[in-house]
Amino acid sequence: MPEEDGATPLDPDEAEGLIPDLLTRGELNAWEQANIVKAEGWVFRRRRDVLTIDFAMQLHRRMFDETWTWAGKFRRSDNNIGVPWHTISVALRELLDDAKYWIENGTYSLDESAARFHGRLVSIHPFPNGNGRHGRLMTDVLARSNGAEPFTWGRDNPHAFRRARILYLAALREADRGTIGPLLGFMRS
């Protein structure tokens, strides 16, 4: 299957983890989306302690458990993005602790804390694939668990999906460079 712009290439071992027999990227996208909708039903049923490694792994598993055998498991290889795979749990623990501190101490507004959280989570890139979707849902759960509405992630933007994706990826690159404004703006657009 050809990769979409900005999509993480799967190594051969990870690609072998595909559960359903699908032939096209479109079929895969539709299958994954149906799996994610089920996870959204589960995650928003009750309040959850979002800022734990257990929750991050469980959410990814719920989002992709009917799609990938490795759902909910940290990647075991290095990609062109993300921290070295053997440092994922340390980097994730530091992020979760930082986010907890930001929120408890009002270091930033909730939206800015969420944007910083999202940018770092995606840059850690803990899973073989699905990191952006996982990061967006995890950030939405973080917002809701702190009394805010989930983010729109460009859905309210008049641009088409492809244009919104381009804006999202550009905002993530800016966040990686320490400029959080574009990501923060995109999250509520």
C-alpha positions as CSV (number, residue, x, y, z in Angstrom):
1,M,0.0,0.0,0.0
2,P,1.4,3.4,-0.8
3,E,2.0,5.7,2.2
4,E,0.2,9.0,2.6
5,D,2.2,12.2,3.0
6,G,3.4,12.4,6.6
7,A,2.4,8.8,7.4
8,T,4.8,6.6,9.2
9,P,6.3,3.9,7.1
10,L,5.9,0.4,8.7
11,D,8.9,-1.9,8.7
12,P,8.1,-5.4,7.3
13,D,7.6,-7.0,10.8
14,E,5.1,-4.3,11.8
15,A,3.2,-4.5,8.5
16,E,2.8,-8.3,9.1
17,G,0.8,-7.3,12.2
18,L,-2.2,-6.3,10.1
19,I,-5.2,-8.3,11.3
20,P,-7.9,-7.9,8.6
21,D,-7.3,-8.8,5.0
22,L,-7.3,-5.4,3.3
23,L,-6.1,-4.5,-0.1
24,T,-6.0,-0.7,-0.3
25,R,-5.0,2.3,1.9
26,G,-8.7,3.4,1.7
27,E,-9.9,0.1,3.2
28,L,-7.3,0.3,5.9
29,N,-8.3,3.9,6.8
30,A,-12.0,3.0,7.0
31,W,-11.2,-0.1,9.1
32,E,-9.0,1.9,11.5
33,Q,-11.6,4.7,11.8
34,A,-14.3,2.1,12.7
35,N,-12.0,0.8,15.4
36,I,-11.3,4.3,16.7
37,V,-15.0,5.1,16.9
38,K,-15.4,2.1,19.3
39,A,-12.5,3.4,21.4
40,E,-14.1,6.9,21.6
41,G,-17.2,5.3,23.0
42,W,-15.2,3.5,25.6
43,V,-12.9,6.4,26.6
44,F,-15.6,9.0,27.1
45,R,-18.0,6.8,29.1
46,R,-16.3,7.8,32.4
47,R,-13.6,10.1,33.8
48,R,-10.1,8.6,33.4
49,D,-6.7,9.2,34.8
50,V,-5.1,10.2,31.5
51,L,-1.6,11.0,32.5
52,T,-0.3,7.5,33.0
53,I,1.7,5.2,30.8
54,D,-0.9,2.5,31.4
55,F,-3.7,4.7,30.0
56,A,-1.6,5.7,27.0
57,M,-1.0,2.1,26.1
58,Q,-4.6,1.0,26.8
59,L,-6.0,3.8,24.7
60,H,-3.8,2.9,21.7
61,R,-4.8,-0.8,22.1
62,R,-8.5,0.1,22.2
63,M,-8.1,2.4,19.1
64,F,-6.3,-0.3,17.0
65,D,-6.9,-3.7,18.6
66,E,-9.0,-4.9,15.6
67,T,-6.5,-3.6,13.1
68,W,-3.0,-4.4,14.3
69,T,-1.5,-7.2,16.5
70,W,0.9,-4.7,18.0
71,A,-1.8,-2.3,19.1
72,G,-1.0,-0.8,22.5
73,K,2.7,-1.9,22.4
74,F,5.6,0.6,22.1
75,R,7.5,0.4,18.9
76,R,10.7,-1.7,18.9
77,S,12.5,0.0,16.1
78,D,13.7,3.5,15.2
79,N,11.9,5.6,12.6
80,N,12.8,8.8,10.9
81,I,10.9,10.6,13.7
82,G,10.5,10.0,17.4
83,V,12.9,9.3,20.3
84,P,15.1,6.2,20.1
85,W,12.8,3.3,20.8
86,H,14.6,2.1,23.9
87,T,13.9,5.6,25.6
88,I,10.2,5.7,24.9
89,S,9.0,4.8,28.4
90,V,11.4,7.4,30.0
91,A,10.4,10.2,27.6
92,L,6.7,9.4,28.0
93,R,7.0,9.3,31.8
94,E,8.7,12.7,31.8
95,L,6.0,14.2,29.5
96,L,3.2,12.8,31.7
97,D,4.8,14.2,34.8
98,D,5.4,17.6,33.2
99,A,1.8,17.8,32.0
100,K,0.5,16.9,35.4
101,Y,2.7,19.7,36.9
102,W,1.6,22.3,34.3
103,I,-2.1,21.6,35.0
104,E,-1.9,21.4,38.8
105,N,0.2,24.6,39.0
106,G,-1.5,26.6,36.2
107,T,1.9,27.0,34.5
108,Y,0.0,27.5,31.2
109,S,-3.7,27.7,30.3
110,L,-5.3,24.4,29.9
111,D,-5.4,24.7,26.1
112,E,-1.6,25.6,26.0
113,S,-0.8,22.7,28.3
114,A,-2.8,20.4,26.0
115,A,-1.0,21.8,22.9
116,R,2.4,21.3,24.6
117,F,1.4,17.8,25.7
118,H,0.2,16.9,22.2
119,G,3.3,18.2,20.5
120,R,5.6,16.3,22.7
121,L,3.6,13.1,22.7
122,V,3.6,13.0,18.9
123,S,7.3,13.8,18.8
124,I,8.0,10.9,21.2
125,H,6.2,8.7,18.6
126,P,5.7,5.8,21.1
127,F,3.9,3.4,18.7
128,P,4.7,1.9,15.3
129,N,1.8,3.8,13.8
130,G,-1.3,5.8,14.7
131,N,0.6,8.3,16.9
132,G,-1.2,11.4,15.6
133,R,-4.6,9.9,16.0
134,H,-3.7,8.5,19.4
135,G,-2.2,11.8,20.5
136,R,-5.3,13.8,19.4
137,L,-7.7,11.5,21.2
138,M,-5.5,11.4,24.3
139,T,-5.3,15.2,24.3
140,D,-9.1,15.4,23.9
141,V,-9.5,13.1,26.9
142,L,-7.0,15.3,28.9
143,A,-9.1,18.4,28.0
144,R,-12.4,16.8,28.9
145,S,-11.0,15.4,32.2
146,N,-10.1,19.0,33.1
147,G,-13.5,20.4,32.3
148,A,-12.8,21.7,28.7
149,E,-14.4,20.7,25.5
150,P,-12.4,18.4,23.2
151,F,-10.5,20.1,20.4
152,T,-11.7,20.5,16.8
153,W,-8.4,19.6,15.2
154,G,-9.1,21.6,12.0
155,R,-12.6,20.1,11.5
156,D,-14.1,23.6,11.7
157,N,-11.5,24.9,9.2
158,P,-13.0,25.7,5.8
159,H,-10.0,23.9,4.2
160,A,-10.4,20.3,2.8
161,F,-9.0,17.4,4.8
162,R,-5.7,17.3,2.9
163,R,-5.1,21.0,3.5
164,A,-6.0,20.6,7.2
165,R,-3.4,17.7,7.4
166,I,-0.8,19.9,5.9
167,L,-1.5,22.6,8.4
168,Y,-1.4,20.1,11.3
169,L,1.9,18.7,10.2
170,A,3.4,22.2,9.8
171,A,2.1,23.1,13.3
172,L,3.7,20.0,14.8
173,R,7.0,20.9,13.1
174,E,6.8,24.4,14.7
175,A,6.0,22.9,18.1
176,D,9.1,20.7,17.7
177,R,11.1,24.0,17.3
178,G,9.5,25.4,20.4
179,T,6.8,27.6,18.8
180,I,3.5,26.3,20.1
181,G,1.2,29.0,18.7
182,P,0.4,27.4,15.3
183,L,-0.5,24.1,17.0
184,L,-2.6,25.8,19.6
185,G,-4.5,27.7,16.9
186,F,-5.0,24.6,14.8
187,M,-6.4,22.6,17.7
188,R,-9.3,25.0,18.1
189,S,-9.8,25.7,14.4
